[in-house]
Every structure is written in C-alpha cells, then in structure tokens.
C-alpha cells in the first residue's frame, strides 16, 4: 500500500458518528462491543453530544485528500495533583479504517495528539491498549511510548 502523504485532523461532527462506530467495531474486540444497526442506537449520539461539549475531550477524525474519514481518536486532558500538579493527556479509541491501515495515518494522528497535549500544558501522554492487541502495542512502541503500567478493569 502506498502512504498517504498527509491527512487533515479535525474535530468530529455528529455526521461522523456512524463512520467512527464502524471503525470501532472493525476488530474482534470492538465487534463484540459495538452495535452496527440502521439507524444507530441513540446512545451513540447522546455520548457524542456529551463528549463534544466537554472542554477537556477532543474527539477527532482524520480525513484523506478527498475528504473521506479514514481514522479517529479521542484525546482527553486530565488535570491532576500528582507529578506536581501536572496535567496528562490520555489517548483513546485510535482507529484507522481497515482499507487504509499501514499507510501512516495512525502515526500522524498520534503525533497530532501528542503535540496537542503538549500545547495544552500536559507533562505526559498515556494511552491504553488491550493486552491482546500486540500489533497496536508494537505500533505505539515505535511512536516512542514505553510500557509503564498494569491496567485493570472493573465492568458493570
């Protein structure tokens, strides 16, 4: 596959929700969590409105040169007291459309998120990826992230 020279990163809009959910569902883990229906469940749009109105969260998409949405991620800015009151950036839900993977889009999105977190005064950026996503772990390590935590989940 050929690399995409540049993508445009922009804030997600309500009309992007369906494409974002399709990307979130396009792997074994997401396929079991998401509901791809027509119409989409209203819960996705309610969640979008909540995220869109939170000044500490940026849900963004990557568009190719033709304006097609080919990736997404969410950047959360978390103020805190630890590390001398440092804010941290948390990158979540990084996805690239399956037909566009391995073309540099994910790298551009992660670089954008790191730069954005730094510009907002964060002293570090963290992300979570499921322990079964070994390809994703290798990708993040290539981007300069280091294994540093043991994650735990409590589901309701």
C-alpha positions in Angstrom: 0.0 0.0 0.0 1.1 3.5 -0.7 1.5 6.0 2.1 -1.0 8.8 2.4 1.2 12.0 2.4 -1.0 14.0 4.8 -4.3 13.7 6.5 -6.3 16.5 7.9 -7.2 16.2 11.6 -10.4 17.9 12.5 -12.9 17.8 15.3 -15.5 15.1 14.8 -19.0 16.1 13.8 -22.3 14.4 14.5 -22.5 13.1 10.9 -19.1 11.3 11.5 -20.6 9.1 14.3 -21.6 6.3 12.0 -18.2 6.1 10.4 -16.5 6.3 13.8 -18.6 3.4 15.2 -17.9 1.3 12.1 -14.1 1.8 12.7 -14.5 1.0 16.4 -16.4 -2.2 15.5 -13.9 -3.4 12.9 -11.8 -5.8 15.0 -12.6 -8.8 17.2 -12.9 -6.8 20.5 -14.9 -3.9 19.0 -17.1 -6.2 17.0 -18.3 -7.7 20.3 -18.9 -4.3 22.0 -20.4 -2.1 19.3 -23.9 -2.3 17.7 -23.9 -1.6 14.0 -27.6 -1.1 13.2 -29.5 1.2 10.9 -30.3 3.5 12.4 -27.6 3.5 15.0 -28.7 3.3 18.6 -29.4 6.8 20.0 -26.9 6.1 22.8 -24.0 6.8 20.4 -25.4 10.3 19.6 -26.1 11.1 23.2 -22.5 10.1 24.0 -21.2 12.2 21.1 -23.0 15.3 22.5 -21.5 14.7 25.9 -18.0 14.3 24.5 -18.4 17.2 22.1 -19.4 19.6 24.9 -16.6 18.6 27.3 -13.7 21.2 27.0 -11.2 18.5 28.2 -12.0 16.0 25.5 -11.3 16.2 21.8 -12.9 13.5 19.5 -11.2 14.0 16.2 -11.2 12.3 12.8 -8.6 12.1 10.1 -9.7 12.9 6.5 -7.8 11.9 3.4 -7.3 14.2 0.5 -10.7 13.5 -0.8 -12.5 14.3 2.4 -13.2 10.7 3.4 -12.9 9.9 7.1 -10.1 7.3 7.5 -9.3 7.5 11.2 -10.3 8.7 14.6 -9.1 9.1 18.1 -10.1 10.7 21.4 -7.7 12.9 23.4 -8.7 13.6 27.0 -6.8 16.2 29.0 -6.8 15.1 32.7 -5.8 17.7 35.3 -4.4 16.3 38.4 -2.4 16.8 41.6 0.2 14.1 41.1 3.5 14.9 39.4 3.4 18.4 41.0 0.0 19.2 39.6 0.7 18.1 36.0 -2.0 17.6 33.5 -1.7 14.5 31.4 -3.1 13.6 28.0 -4.9 10.3 27.6 -5.3 8.9 24.0 -8.1 6.5 23.5 -10.0 4.8 20.7 -7.4 5.1 18.0 -8.7 3.5 14.8 -7.8 3.6 11.1 -10.2 2.3 8.5 -9.3 -1.2 7.6 -8.6 -0.4 3.9 -6.2 2.4 4.9 -4.1 0.7 7.5 -0.3 0.6 7.3 -0.2 3.9 5.4 1.0 6.3 8.1 -2.4 7.6 9.2 -2.2 6.2 12.7 1.2 7.7 13.1 0.0 11.2 12.0 -3.0 11.0 14.4 -0.8 10.0 17.4 1.8 12.7 16.6 -1.1 15.2 16.4 -2.4 14.1 19.8 1.0 14.3 21.5 1.6 17.8 20.1 -1.9 18.9 21.1 -1.4 17.6 24.7 1.9 19.3 24.9 0.4 22.6 23.6 -2.3 22.3 26.3 0.4 22.1 29.1 0.4 18.3 29.6 3.6 16.9 31.1 3.0 13.4 29.8 0.7 11.4 27.4 -0.6 8.0 28.2 -2.7 5.5 26.3 -4.4 2.2 26.9 -4.5 -0.7 24.5 -5.9 -4.2 25.2 -3.3 -6.8 26.1 -4.4 -8.9 23.1 -3.6 -6.1 20.6 0.0 -6.9 20.1 0.3 -5.2 16.7 -1.1 -2.0 18.3 1.5 -2.3 21.2 4.3 -2.6 18.7 2.9 0.4 16.8 2.9 2.6 20.0 6.3 1.5 21.0 7.6 2.6 17.5 5.9 6.0 18.3 8.1 6.3 21.5 5.6 5.0 24.1 7.0 2.8 26.8 5.3 0.1 28.8 4.7 1.6 32.2 1.5 0.4 33.9 -0.5 -2.6 34.7 -4.1 -1.8 33.7 -7.1 -3.2 35.4 -10.8 -3.0 34.5 -14.0 -3.3 36.6 -17.0 -3.7 34.4 -20.6 -3.1 35.4 
